[in-house]
Amino acid sequence: MNPFSYARPAAIDEAIGLYRPNSRYIAGGTNLLDLMKENVTRPAQLIDITRLPMADIEETEGGGLRIGALVSNSDLAWHPLVQQRYPLLSQAILAGASPQLRNMATTGGNLLQRTRCYYFYDSTTPCNKREPGSGCSARDGLNRIHAVLGHSEACIAVHPSDMCVALAALEAVVQLQGPHGERRISFADFHRLPGDTPDRDNMLADGELITAVELPAQGFATNCSYLKVRDRASYAFALVSVAAALEMSGTGIHNARIAMGGVAHKPWRKAEAEAALVGKSADEAAFTAAAEILLEGASGFEHNTFKIELGRRTIVRALTDAAKGAA
């Protein structure tokens, strides 16, 4: 691990003022410390933000929730208002990592996880995400866990978060603060597809800090399901995951949200797939048609083409569970 300086500010403005090129904010450190140990990230300065006032969950005037960036994953998953109004989010968080990691990991940090690619973590191999222009070893290498949607010539890595898949389906808003003030960005726009700049995972500007995530009032509390397919039941990243949420009257669907994880560089949604469910009866035919739309254009590589059919089946099952009121 390379030497670095360390600062522990007590206020948000102070933290932002301390930021310099090649600085990193750190809270739980569940991903950043791994990256530093593997020599993937070499920050010159760590800014410890654990003392900042960003660890509360508050109701908003519009009936939603404002979740501070320092709220731990465990506290968020088990919060009474989250379990009551946003069970999809609770399910997704509890499907991720281990209890020990959830106790340390934070809301803001979860959004900033780097992609889980063997070659990204192996500093002896070419990786455009780690060293732009060096190449993508995964395209012709071991790519079983990699993307089947939204990938590019430069990168086929996937986003690892479970929580983010649920936040995408719930249409959360990310609140940011940086050297140029505060701003809000929709969750759909926060993470990026790789394109020809896979080293940029998200839309954060230099020095910006995630201060909170805001959930709208609509939580789809009655009909939702988070389904995660993985190689083992404990502590494994998703091969495919689906966050499904429906607003229903009887068997009729009035509103639908579907987000996928484990298949792209960001949580994957497609408005056309959700619109195709509106006005339909909640049955296998409608769910299969939506899955076809959501997976349109999917293409795999030598070891991961199975994800396309797996994704189709996972979408149908997640929507079926949501329609039954599996939450």
C-alpha positions in Angstrom: 0.0 0.0 0.0 1.4 3.4 -1.0 1.8 6.2 1.7 -1.0 8.7 2.0 -2.1 11.6 4.2 -5.2 11.4 6.4 -7.7 14.1 7.5 -10.9 13.8 9.6 -13.1 16.9 9.1 -16.1 17.7 11.3 -18.2 19.5 8.7 -19.2 18.9 5.1 -17.8 22.2 3.9 -14.5 21.4 5.6 -14.3 18.0 4.0 -14.9 19.5 0.5 -12.3 22.2 1.2 -9.7 19.5 2.0 -10.2 17.7 -1.3 -7.2 17.8 -3.6 -6.4 15.9 -6.8 -6.1 12.2 -6.1 -8.0 12.5 -2.8 -10.6 10.0 -1.7 -13.4 10.3 0.8 -13.7 7.3 3.1 -16.4 6.0 5.4 -16.9 2.3 5.9 -14.0 1.6 3.5 -15.4 -1.9 2.5 -14.5 -1.4 -1.2 -11.9 1.4 -1.1 -9.5 -0.4 1.3 -9.6 -3.5 -0.9 -8.7 -1.4 -3.9 -5.8 0.2 -2.0 -4.5 -3.2 -0.8 -4.6 -4.6 -4.4 -2.8 -1.5 -5.7 -5.7 -0.6 -8.0 -6.2 2.8 -6.3 -3.4 4.8 -5.0 -4.9 7.9 -3.2 -2.5 10.6 -2.0 -5.0 11.6 0.7 -7.9 10.0 2.6 -10.6 12.2 3.9 -12.5 10.4 6.7 -16.1 11.6 6.6 -17.5 9.5 9.4 -17.9 12.5 11.7 -20.1 14.4 9.2 -23.8 14.9 10.0 -25.1 12.5 7.4 -26.3 9.5 9.3 -30.0 10.2 9.7 -33.2 8.9 8.0 -35.8 11.5 7.8 -39.3 11.8 6.2 -39.6 14.4 3.5 -42.5 16.9 3.0 -43.6 14.9 0.0 -44.0 11.7 1.9 -40.7 10.1 0.9 -37.5 9.4 2.9 -34.2 11.2 2.9 -31.4 8.7 3.7 -28.1 10.2 4.9 -25.0 9.0 3.0 -23.5 7.6 6.2 -26.5 5.5 7.2 -25.1 1.9 7.3 -26.6 -0.7 5.1 -27.8 -2.7 8.2 -29.5 0.3 9.7 -31.2 1.1 6.4 -32.4 -2.4 5.8 -33.9 -2.8 9.2 -35.3 0.7 9.6 -39.1 0.5 10.3 -40.1 3.0 7.7 -38.0 1.3 5.1 -39.4 -2.1 5.9 -43.0 -0.7 5.9 -42.9 1.6 2.9 -39.9 0.3 0.8 -39.6 -3.4 1.4 -38.0 -3.8 -2.0 -35.0 -1.8 -0.8 -34.8 -3.8 2.4 -34.8 -7.1 0.5 -32.1 -6.0 -1.9 -29.8 -4.8 0.9 -30.2 -8.0 2.9 -29.4 -10.0 -0.3 -26.0 -8.3 -0.5 -22.6 -9.0 1.2 -22.5 -10.3 4.8 -23.9 -9.0 8.1 -20.4 -7.8 9.0 -20.0 -5.9 5.8 -23.5 -4.4 6.0 -22.7 -3.1 9.5 -19.8 -1.1 8.0 -20.9 -0.3 4.5 -22.7 3.0 4.0 -25.4 4.3 1.7 -23.1 6.6 -0.2 -20.3 4.1 -0.4 -22.7 1.5 -1.8 -23.4 3.8 -4.8 -19.6 4.2 -5.4 -18.6 0.6 -5.5 -16.2 -0.2 -8.3 -17.1 -2.9 -10.7 -16.3 -6.5 -9.8 -14.0 -7.8 -12.7 -11.2 -10.2 -12.1 -8.9 -8.2 -14.4 -9.8 -4.8 -12.9 -8.5 -6.2 -9.6 -5.4 -7.8 -11.1 -2.9 -5.0 -11.7 -0.7 -7.2 -13.8 -3.3 -7.4 -16.6 -4.5 -4.8 -19.1 -7.7 -3.0 -18.0 -9.2 0.1 -19.6 -11.1 0.9 -16.3 -7.9 0.8 -14.3 -5.5 2.2 -17.1 -7.4 3.8 -19.9 -6.2 2.7 -23.3 -4.5 -0.5 -22.1 -7.2 -2.9 -23.3 -9.9 -5.1 -21.9 -8.6 -8.5 -20.8 -12.1 -9.8 -20.0 -13.4 -9.8 -23.6 -11.2 -12.8 -24.6 -10.6 -14.0 -21.1 -12.7 -15.5 -18.3 -16.0 -13.5 -18.7 -18.6 -15.6 -17.0 -19.7 -12.8 -14.6 -19.5 -10.0 -17.1 -22.1 -7.9 -18.9 -24.6 -8.9 -21.6 -26.2 -5.5 -21.9 -24.7 -2.0 -22.5 -21.1 -3.1 -22.8 -18.6 -1.6 -25.2 -15.4 -2.5 -26.9 -13.6 -0.9 -24.0 -15.2 -2.7 -21.1 -17.7 -5.5 -20.3 -17.6 -5.2 -16.5 -20.8 -5.1 -14.4 -21.9 -3.0 -11.4 -21.9 -5.1 -8.3 -24.5 -3.5 -6.0 -27.8 -5.0 -4.9 -29.0 -1.9 -3.2 -28.5 0.2 -6.3 -30.8 -2.1 -8.3 -33.6 -1.4 -5.9 -32.9 2.3 -5.8 -33.0 2.4 -9.6 -36.4 0.7 -9.6 -37.7 3.1 -6.9 -36.4 6.1 -8.9 -34.4 7.6 -6.1 -32.6 10.9 -6.3 -28.9 11.4 -5.3 -28.1 14.6 -3.4 -24.5 15.9 -3.9 -22.4 18.7 -2.5 -19.2 20.0 -3.9 -16.9 23.0 -4.5 -19.6 24.6 -6.7 -22.5 24.0 -4.4 -25.3 21.5 -4.1 -27.1 19.6 -6.8 -29.5 16.6 -7.3 -29.3 13.9 -9.9 -31.8 11.2 -10.8 -30.6 7.7 -10.0 -31.0 6.7 -13.6 -28.4 9.3 -14.6 -26.0 8.8 -11.7 -24.1 5.7 -13.0 -22.6 5.5 -16.5 -22.4 2.9 -19.2 -18.7 2.3 -20.2 -18.6 3.6 -23.7 -15.0 4.6 -24.4 -14.4 6.0 -20.9 -15.0 3.0 -18.6 -12.7 4.5 -15.9 -15.6 6.8 -15.1 -18.3 4.9 -13.2 -20.6 7.7 -12.3 -21.4 11.4 -12.8 -19.6 12.7 -9.6 -17.4 15.7 -10.3 -14.0 16.2 -8.6 -14.5 17.0 -4.9 -18.2 16.2 -4.9 -19.6 14.3 -2.0 -22.8 12.3 -1.8 -24.7 13.7 1.1 -28.0 11.8 0.9 -30.3 9.6 -1.2 -34.0 10.6 -1.4 -36.8 8.2 -2.0 -40.1 9.3 -3.5 -43.4 8.6 -1.7 -44.3 5.7 -4.0 -42.6 2.7 -2.5 -44.6 -0.2 -4.1 -44.9 -1.7 -0.6 -47.6 -4.2 -1.5 -46.4 -5.8 -4.7 -42.6 -6.0 -5.0 -39.9 -8.6 -5.1 -36.1 -8.7 -5.2 -34.7 -11.9 -6.7 -31.0 -12.6 -6.8 -29.4 -15.5 -8.6 -25.9 -16.3 -7.6 -23.4 -19.2 -7.4 -23.9 -19.7 -3.6 -26.5 -18.5 -1.1 -24.1 -16.6 1.1 -21.8 -13.6 0.2 -21.8 -13.8 -3.5 -22.3 -11.2 -6.2 -25.3 -11.6 -8.5 -25.1 -13.4 -11.8 -28.5 -11.8 -12.5 -30.8 -10.0 -10.1 -34.1 -8.3 -10.6 -36.0 -5.7 -8.6 -39.7 -5.9 -9.6 -42.4 -3.6 -8.4 -46.0 -3.4 -9.5 -49.0 -1.2 -8.7 -52.1 -3.3 -9.1 -55.9 -3.4 -8.8 -57.0 -7.0 -8.7 -55.0 -8.7 -11.4 -54.6 -5.5 -13.5 -51.3 -3.6 -13.6 -51.4 0.2 -13.4 -47.7 0.9 -12.9 -44.5 -1.2 -13.2 -40.8 -0.9 -12.4 -38.2 -3.4 -13.4 -34.4 -3.1 -12.8 -31.7 -5.6 -13.4 -28.4 -6.2 -11.7 -25.4 -8.3 -12.7 -25.9 -7.7 -16.4 -24.5 -4.2 -17.2 -22.1 -1.5 -16.0 -25.1 0.1 -14.2 -28.5 -1.0 -12.9 -30.4 -1.8 -16.1 -33.9 -0.4 -16.8 -35.9 0.2 -20.0 -39.0 2.3 -19.9 -40.6 0.4 -22.8 -40.5 -2.8 -20.9 -42.4 -1.2 -18.0 -44.8 0.5 -20.2 -45.6 -2.8 -21.9 -47.0 -4.1 -18.6 -49.4 -1.2 -17.9 -53.0 -2.2 -18.6 -52.1 -5.8 -18.8 -53.1 -8.7 -16.6 -50.4 -10.0 -14.3 -49.7 -13.3 -16.0 -46.8 -15.1 -17.5 -47.4 -14.0 -21.0 -47.3 -10.3 -20.1 -44.2 -10.9 -18.0 -42.4 -12.8 -20.7 -43.2 -10.0 -23.2 -41.7 -7.4 -20.8 -38.6 -9.6 -20.3 -38.0 -9.8 -24.1 -38.2 -6.0 -24.3 -35.9 -5.5 -21.4 -33.3 -7.9 -22.8 -33.5 -6.6 -26.3 -30.0 -6.3 -27.8 -28.4 -8.5 -25.2 -25.2 -10.3 -26.3 -22.8 -12.4 -24.5 -19.2 -13.6 -24.7 -17.6 -17.1 -24.6 -18.5 -17.9 -21.0 -21.6 -15.7 -20.1 -24.3 -16.2 -22.8 -26.3 -18.2 -20.3 -27.0 -14.9 -18.5 -29.5 -13.9 -21.3 -31.8 -16.9 -20.7 -31.2 -16.7 -17.0 -32.2 -13.0 -17.1 -35.4 -13.8 -19.0 -36.4 -16.4 -16.4 -35.4 -14.3 -13.5 -37.5 -11.3 -14.7 -40.6 -13.5 -15.1 -40.2 -15.1 -11.7 -39.6 -11.8 -10.0 -42.6 -10.2 -11.5 -44.7 -13.3 -10.7 -43.6 -13.0 -7.0 -44.3 -9.3 -7.0 -47.8 -9.9 -8.3 -48.5 -12.4 -5.6 -47.5 -9.8 -2.9 -44.2 -11.6 -2.0 -43.0 -8.6 -0.1 
